[in-house]
């Protein structure tokens, strides 16, 4: 079974797990590039259903066709444009579609916070800072996104998009469009400082997660 969230950006695992629309399931996070390597498995009558959750990427019409062909249990995000272009695929395969903006009670995602940390074009939202520092899973998910974005940006400063996508095994999608814009304001010293702070965060949280330290760390990242 396929469940699709409609949004202009990939939905975070935290929002999926707390939503009433996804009760009674377990998530296994995957990159979109790994869909082709997955195989169909029948649901058990006595066990919780497991869904592959595609994080960090929006699904395209071609992705949906592949998922349908492989009969996978997948939760992902599509844009409104894809919902329109893939309407026949969605309808004929009875794919469940959930409009995030109108139906989910909360859409606290990390994208605006990552944007404020990397681009400095907007001030970090205090609500987002509290949300992603008060829970260890949310905090580590945010750092994972930030690490990937920094790594991609650093490599794109010296290599082509094609070489980078092969190196880190991911498709060239909207993330690369964002990275190209960031390259115009590339600041090697700033990125080095961000990485330094993130290493310190990992060191502090190695033994026990500390909410206050994590909150201060996110604030520090947003001001670098």
C-alpha atoms as a printed R data frame, in Angstrom:
    type eleno elety resid chain resno      x       y       z
1   ATOM     1    CA   UNK     A     1  0.000   0.000   0.000
2   ATOM     2    CA   UNK     A     2  1.160   3.512  -0.797
3   ATOM     3    CA   UNK     A     3  0.421   6.589   1.306
4   ATOM     4    CA   UNK     A     4  1.309  10.019  -0.081
5   ATOM     5    CA   UNK     A     5  1.538  13.363   1.678
6   ATOM     6    CA   UNK     A     6  0.964  16.419  -0.512
7   ATOM     7    CA   UNK     A     7  3.354  19.231   0.346
8   ATOM     8    CA   UNK     A     8  5.856  21.545  -1.335
9   ATOM     9    CA   UNK     A     9  8.676  19.975   0.694
10  ATOM    10    CA   UNK     A    10  9.391  16.484   2.071
11  ATOM    11    CA   UNK     A    11  7.540  15.738   5.301
12  ATOM    12    CA   UNK     A    12  9.648  14.982   8.384
13  ATOM    13    CA   UNK     A    13  9.507  11.553  10.124
14  ATOM    14    CA   UNK     A    14  8.481  13.265  13.361
15  ATOM    15    CA   UNK     A    15  5.295  14.585  11.730
16  ATOM    16    CA   UNK     A    16  4.506  11.175  10.266
17  ATOM    17    CA   UNK     A    17  4.923   9.366  13.582
18  ATOM    18    CA   UNK     A    18  2.727  11.759  15.555
19  ATOM    19    CA   UNK     A    19 -0.060  11.924  12.982
20  ATOM    20    CA   UNK     A    20 -3.317  10.006  13.493
21  ATOM    21    CA   UNK     A    21 -3.259   9.104   9.820
22  ATOM    22    CA   UNK     A    22 -0.349   6.708  10.334
23  ATOM    23    CA   UNK     A    23 -1.279   4.882  13.536
24  ATOM    24    CA   UNK     A    24 -0.296   1.226  13.845
25  ATOM    25    CA   UNK     A    25  2.646   1.272  11.450
26  ATOM    26    CA   UNK     A    26  6.412   1.125  11.734
27  ATOM    27    CA   UNK     A    27  8.725   3.247   9.604
28  ATOM    28    CA   UNK     A    28 11.965   2.235   7.951
29  ATOM    29    CA   UNK     A    29 13.650   5.336   6.516
30  ATOM    30    CA   UNK     A    30 15.255   5.094   3.072
31  ATOM    31    CA   UNK     A    31 16.712   7.409   0.447
32  ATOM    32    CA   UNK     A    32 14.725   7.690  -2.765
33  ATOM    33    CA   UNK     A    33 17.682   6.307  -4.721
34  ATOM    34    CA   UNK     A    34 17.222   2.955  -2.928
35  ATOM    35    CA   UNK     A    35 13.633   2.326  -4.060
36  ATOM    36    CA   UNK     A    36 14.864   0.290  -7.008
37  ATOM    37    CA   UNK     A    37 16.629  -2.116  -4.608
38  ATOM    38    CA   UNK     A    38 13.531  -2.849  -2.511
39  ATOM    39    CA   UNK     A    39 11.355  -5.925  -2.869
40  ATOM    40    CA   UNK     A    40  7.735  -6.600  -1.992
41  ATOM    41    CA   UNK     A    41  6.903  -8.320   1.289
42  ATOM    42    CA   UNK     A    42  3.428  -9.432   2.376
43  ATOM    43    CA   UNK     A    43  1.884  -7.878   5.484
44  ATOM    44    CA   UNK     A    44  1.526 -10.144   8.483
45  ATOM    45    CA   UNK     A    45 -1.951 -10.516  10.016
46  ATOM    46    CA   UNK     A    46 -0.479 -10.388  13.507
47  ATOM    47    CA   UNK     A    47  2.344  -7.879  13.236
48  ATOM    48    CA   UNK     A    48  2.521  -4.120  12.817
49  ATOM    49    CA   UNK     A    49  2.781  -3.100   9.159
50  ATOM    50    CA   UNK     A    50  6.172  -1.772   8.134
51  ATOM    51    CA   UNK     A    51  6.389   1.079   5.631
52  ATOM    52    CA   UNK     A    52  9.435   2.401   3.862
53  ATOM    53    CA   UNK     A    53  9.531   6.146   4.481
54  ATOM    54    CA   UNK     A    54 11.212   8.209   1.756
55  ATOM    55    CA   UNK     A    55 12.905  11.141   3.453
56  ATOM    56    CA   UNK     A    56 14.633  14.234   2.035
57  ATOM    57    CA   UNK     A    57 13.115  13.896  -1.466
58  ATOM    58    CA   UNK     A    58  9.828  14.493  -3.244
59  ATOM    59    CA   UNK     A    59  8.491  11.560  -5.276
60  ATOM    60    CA   UNK     A    60  7.878  11.984  -9.007
61  ATOM    61    CA   UNK     A    61  5.332  10.319 -11.299
62  ATOM    62    CA   UNK     A    62  8.072   7.915 -12.452
63  ATOM    63    CA   UNK     A    63  8.836   7.036  -8.817
64  ATOM    64    CA   UNK     A    64  5.170   6.245  -8.208
65  ATOM    65    CA   UNK     A    65  5.019   3.974 -11.248
66  ATOM    66    CA   UNK     A    66  8.064   2.055  -9.996
67  ATOM    67    CA   UNK     A    67  6.606   1.744  -6.484
68  ATOM    68    CA   UNK     A    68  3.318   0.439  -7.885
69  ATOM    69    CA   UNK     A    69  5.148  -2.039 -10.113
70  ATOM    70    CA   UNK     A    70  7.156  -3.388  -7.168
71  ATOM    71    CA   UNK     A    71  4.080  -3.453  -4.865
72  ATOM    72    CA   UNK     A    72  5.877  -1.672  -2.047
73  ATOM    73    CA   UNK     A    73  4.537  -0.317   1.225
74  ATOM    74    CA   UNK     A    74  5.810   3.243   1.024
75  ATOM    75    CA   UNK     A    75  5.055   6.614   2.578
76  ATOM    76    CA   UNK     A    76  6.382   9.610   0.694
77  ATOM    77    CA   UNK     A    77  5.703  13.196  -0.273
78  ATOM    78    CA   UNK     A    78  4.546  14.539  -3.636
79  ATOM    79    CA   UNK     A    79  4.011  18.094  -4.805
80  ATOM    80    CA   UNK     A    80  0.604  19.361  -5.901
81  ATOM    81    CA   UNK     A    81  1.875  19.397  -9.506
82  ATOM    82    CA   UNK     A    82  2.821  15.716  -9.281
83  ATOM    83    CA   UNK     A    83 -0.550  14.923  -7.742
84  ATOM    84    CA   UNK     A    84 -2.162  16.426 -10.842
85  ATOM    85    CA   UNK     A    85  0.153  14.830 -13.424
86  ATOM    86    CA   UNK     A    86 -0.002  11.415 -11.758
87  ATOM    87    CA   UNK     A    87 -3.750  11.518 -11.058
88  ATOM    88    CA   UNK     A    88 -4.468   8.444 -13.183
89  ATOM    89    CA   UNK     A    89 -1.733   6.387 -11.475
90  ATOM    90    CA   UNK     A    90 -2.971   7.468  -8.045
91  ATOM    91    CA   UNK     A    91 -6.640   6.806  -8.780
92  ATOM    92    CA   UNK     A    92 -6.242   3.492 -10.611
93  ATOM    93    CA   UNK     A    93 -4.070   2.056  -7.835
94  ATOM    94    CA   UNK     A    94 -6.206   3.427  -4.971
95  ATOM    95    CA   UNK     A    95 -3.230   5.281  -3.469
96  ATOM    96    CA   UNK     A    96 -4.099   7.119  -0.250
97  ATOM    97    CA   UNK     A    97 -3.369  10.833  -0.547
98  ATOM    98    CA   UNK     A    98 -3.214  13.162   2.453
99  ATOM    99    CA   UNK     A    99 -3.132  16.922   2.034
100 ATOM   100    CA   UNK     A   100 -0.647  18.054   4.658
101 ATOM   101    CA   UNK     A   101 -1.624  21.706   4.762
102 ATOM   102    CA   UNK     A   102 -5.310  21.080   5.419
103 ATOM   103    CA   UNK     A   103 -5.428  17.725   7.197
104 ATOM   104    CA   UNK     A   104 -2.427  17.271   9.451
105 ATOM   105    CA   UNK     A   105 -2.699  18.982  12.796
106 ATOM   106    CA   UNK     A   106  0.925  20.111  12.762
107 ATOM   107    CA   UNK     A   107  3.633  20.552  10.158
108 ATOM   108    CA   UNK     A   108  6.744  21.338  12.115
109 ATOM   109    CA   UNK     A   109  9.492  20.481   9.636
110 ATOM   110    CA   UNK     A   110 13.242  21.157   9.757
111 ATOM   111    CA   UNK     A   111 13.569  22.845   6.380
112 ATOM   112    CA   UNK     A   112 13.072  26.466   7.525
113 ATOM   113    CA   UNK     A   113 15.525  25.978  10.384
114 ATOM   114    CA   UNK     A   114 18.148  24.456   8.079
115 ATOM   115    CA   UNK     A   115 17.566  27.362   5.693
116 ATOM   116    CA   UNK     A   116 18.113  29.931   8.455
117 ATOM   117    CA   UNK     A   117 21.310  28.176   9.588
118 ATOM   118    CA   UNK     A   118 22.849  27.932   6.119
119 ATOM   119    CA   UNK     A   119 21.598  31.028   4.317
120 ATOM   120    CA   UNK     A   120 21.024  33.642   7.039
121 ATOM   121    CA   UNK     A   121 18.274  35.206   4.957
122 ATOM   122    CA   UNK     A   122 15.725  34.616   7.681
123 ATOM   123    CA   UNK     A   123 15.787  34.532  11.447
124 ATOM   124    CA   UNK     A   124 15.471  31.135  13.128
125 ATOM   125    CA   UNK     A   125 11.956  30.489  14.405
126 ATOM   126    CA   UNK     A   126 11.931  30.112  18.208
127 ATOM   127    CA   UNK     A   127  9.205  27.471  18.015
128 ATOM   128    CA   UNK     A   128 11.349  25.393  15.632
129 ATOM   129    CA   UNK     A   129 14.400  25.779  17.897
130 ATOM   130    CA   UNK     A   130 12.419  24.447  20.864
131 ATOM   131    CA   UNK     A   131 10.800  21.651  18.848
132 ATOM   132    CA   UNK     A   132 14.064  20.286  17.465
133 ATOM   133    CA   UNK     A   133 16.035  20.582  20.703
134 ATOM   134    CA   UNK     A   134 13.464  19.147  23.128
135 ATOM   135    CA   UNK     A   135 13.400  15.682  21.525
136 ATOM   136    CA   UNK     A   136 16.528  13.643  20.746
137 ATOM   137    CA   UNK     A   137 15.107  11.968  17.628
138 ATOM   138    CA   UNK     A   138 13.995  15.302  16.154
139 ATOM   139    CA   UNK     A   139 17.338  16.862  17.056
140 ATOM   140    CA   UNK     A   140 19.393  14.135  15.407
141 ATOM   141    CA   UNK     A   141 17.159  14.165  12.341
142 ATOM   142    CA   UNK     A   142 17.807  17.906  11.972
143 ATOM   143    CA   UNK     A   143 21.573  17.460  12.379
144 ATOM   144    CA   UNK     A   144 21.564  14.646   9.839
145 ATOM   145    CA   UNK     A   145 19.890  16.911   7.270
146 ATOM   146    CA   UNK     A   146 22.302  19.723   8.044
147 ATOM   147    CA   UNK     A   147 25.329  17.431   7.735
148 ATOM   148    CA   UNK     A   148 24.140  16.170   4.343
149 ATOM   149    CA   UNK     A   149 23.536  19.703   3.080
150 ATOM   150    CA   UNK     A   150 26.958  20.886   4.254
151 ATOM   151    CA   UNK     A   151 28.717  17.857   2.773
152 ATOM   152    CA   UNK     A   152 26.905  18.279  -0.553
153 ATOM   153    CA   UNK     A   153 27.740  21.984  -0.653
154 ATOM   154    CA   UNK     A   154 31.425  21.426   0.118
155 ATOM   155    CA   UNK     A   155 31.822  18.829  -2.624
156 ATOM   156    CA   UNK     A   156 29.824  20.827  -5.179
157 ATOM   157    CA   UNK     A   157 32.330  23.621  -4.696
158 ATOM   158    CA   UNK     A   158 34.926  21.454  -6.462
159 ATOM   159    CA   UNK     A   159 33.044  18.710  -8.370
160 ATOM   160    CA   UNK     A   160 30.190  18.607 -10.876
161 ATOM   161    CA   UNK     A   161 26.654  17.656  -9.814
162 ATOM   162    CA   UNK     A   162 26.900  14.377 -11.727
163 ATOM   163    CA   UNK     A   163 30.074  13.349  -9.886
164 ATOM   164    CA   UNK     A   164 28.655  14.376  -6.513
165 ATOM   165    CA   UNK     A   165 25.390  12.472  -7.030
166 ATOM   166    CA   UNK     A   166 27.339   9.311  -7.903
167 ATOM   167    CA   UNK     A   167 29.707   9.791  -4.982
168 ATOM   168    CA   UNK     A   168 26.959  10.033  -2.362
169 ATOM   169    CA   UNK     A   169 24.509   7.768  -4.237
170 ATOM   170    CA   UNK     A   170 21.550  10.108  -4.673
171 ATOM   171    CA   UNK     A   171 19.617  11.535  -7.583
172 ATOM   172    CA   UNK     A   172 19.994  15.120  -8.766
173 ATOM   173    CA   UNK     A   173 16.767  16.728  -7.551
174 ATOM   174    CA   UNK     A   174 15.529  19.840  -5.740
175 ATOM   175    CA   UNK     A   175 18.351  19.569  -3.177
176 ATOM   176    CA   UNK     A   176 20.835  20.397  -5.920
177 ATOM   177    CA   UNK     A   177 18.832  23.425  -7.021
178 ATOM   178    CA   UNK     A   178 19.044  24.729  -3.442
179 ATOM   179    CA   UNK     A   179 22.761  23.930  -3.270
180 ATOM   180    CA   UNK     A   180 23.442  25.799  -6.518
181 ATOM   181    CA   UNK     A   181 21.852  28.927  -5.064
182 ATOM   182    CA   UNK     A   182 23.892  28.578  -1.883
183 ATOM   183    CA   UNK     A   183 27.117  28.295  -3.847
184 ATOM   184    CA   UNK     A   184 26.678  31.922  -4.903
185 ATOM   185    CA   UNK     A   185 27.241  32.889  -1.268
186 ATOM   186    CA   UNK     A   186 29.661  30.091  -0.412
187 ATOM   187    CA   UNK     A   187 31.668  30.894   2.733
188 ATOM   188    CA   UNK     A   188 34.262  28.258   3.540
189 ATOM   189    CA   UNK     A   189 35.067  29.739   6.953
190 ATOM   190    CA   UNK     A   190 31.406  29.774   7.946
191 ATOM   191    CA   UNK     A   191 30.929  26.140   6.922
192 ATOM   192    CA   UNK     A   192 34.070  25.133   8.822
193 ATOM   193    CA   UNK     A   193 32.654  26.842  11.928
194 ATOM   194    CA   UNK     A   194 29.305  25.082  11.523
195 ATOM   195    CA   UNK     A   195 31.025  21.698  11.249
196 ATOM   196    CA   UNK     A   196 33.135  22.475  14.313
197 ATOM   197    CA   UNK     A   197 30.026  23.242  16.380
198 ATOM   198    CA   UNK     A   198 28.297  20.075  15.159
199 ATOM   199    CA   UNK     A   199 31.282  17.960  16.201
200 ATOM   200    CA   UNK     A   200 31.107  19.547  19.664
201 ATOM   201    CA   UNK     A   201 27.398  18.752  19.823
202 ATOM   202    CA   UNK     A   202 28.073  15.088  19.087
203 ATOM   203    CA   UNK     A   203 30.765  15.033  21.750
204 ATOM   204    CA   UNK     A   204 28.481  16.571  24.403
205 ATOM   205    CA   UNK     A   205 25.537  14.273  23.613
206 ATOM   206    CA   UNK     A   206 27.557  11.059  23.400
207 ATOM   207    CA   UNK     A   207 26.717   9.832  26.909
208 ATOM   208    CA   UNK     A   208 23.315  11.414  27.577
209 ATOM   209    CA   UNK     A   209 21.079  13.722  25.603
210 ATOM   210    CA   UNK     A   210 20.876  17.197  27.140
211 ATOM   211    CA   UNK     A   211 17.989  19.425  26.047
212 ATOM   212    CA   UNK     A   212 19.501  22.701  27.232
213 ATOM   213    CA   UNK     A   213 22.879  22.042  25.589
214 ATOM   214    CA   UNK     A   214 21.118  21.063  22.373
215 ATOM   215    CA   UNK     A   215 19.012  24.223  22.437
216 ATOM   216    CA   UNK     A   216 22.107  26.386  22.945
217 ATOM   217    CA   UNK     A   217 23.865  24.493  20.151
218 ATOM   218    CA   UNK     A   218 21.044  25.203  17.659
219 ATOM   219    CA   UNK     A   219 21.054  28.861  18.649
220 ATOM   220    CA   UNK     A   220 24.830  28.952  18.116
221 ATOM   221    CA   UNK     A   221 24.442  27.322  14.694
222 ATOM   222    CA   UNK     A   222 21.798  29.845  13.683
223 ATOM   223    CA   UNK     A   223 24.130  32.751  14.546
224 ATOM   224    CA   UNK     A   224 27.312  31.515  12.825
